[in-house]
Amino acid sequence: MPRILVTRKEHFNAAHKMFRPDWPKEKNEAVFGKCANENWHGHNYDLFVTVEGTPHPDTGYVIDLKDLSKLLKEKVVERLDHKNINIDVPFMQGILASTEHLALAIWDQIESEIPKMGDCRLHSLKLYETERNFVELRA
């Protein structure tokens, strides 16, 4: 039987600053540009989480999307929404707050929880920082 992909979209707003404290201000500005703004800047992030699996014979679901939504809200959205990624988010402490690192950290927050919800696994994650810039991770 072919495996089926099911995707849930969530949204959150968060601020961050791209900077390395071990670099001088000029180098941070040269490398990170506007993202090194001393007063931070924010994004309206869109998160797409795709689960791969086989539909359960009783429900026809690969994963109950209500359960996936609840997981994403608890492990990701509530921890990031209207927060400063550099300061307020424990799972990002000490990590340069790039979208790439944020996507990897989100993956780590949810990957082990997905198989508990059925015959499925985390297949991919897309994190849109803007409508034109996004990161994609795949298993």
Steps between C-alpha positions, in 0.01 A plus 500: 500500500638843419583729789289817525622849587281722720591864576393739775568875483552716810596865538691706753659843528842539656793740520868425474835652430781345303830575669804333640624657823854391415497718187522880492187696409638580154553134412154404626347775285708398198402133527141524627393839362163624629461179699773627737281795603580583863130550572398160360255431218209262457343258259159344445607137476301226330583144601402199288547160662458194278446154644540180298313184578234244432134573571359324806235250386243625755529875432660535159741749659878490473494731802215680670565860397341626823770313692776627271371856538496463878858371498620786280326759714644359824855428382547782248242777467446572871877504554573733206196718431562866590835408652857610445670188364842605632379567855164334575523155338681240713564259213680778307727616781861531385406431137531758222135580418506433126194349337709192428587452868143575605365236260748242634400584859129468417572161339668390821197610704250289305673210323477244782136587574360430151533116503301491825199622300473211257685306234679813386817704519612857443570528127583867452475844648486833317547824687418818310670811635347710221287407201822479296743348752455161661693202628405138438618196695432142396543171681 
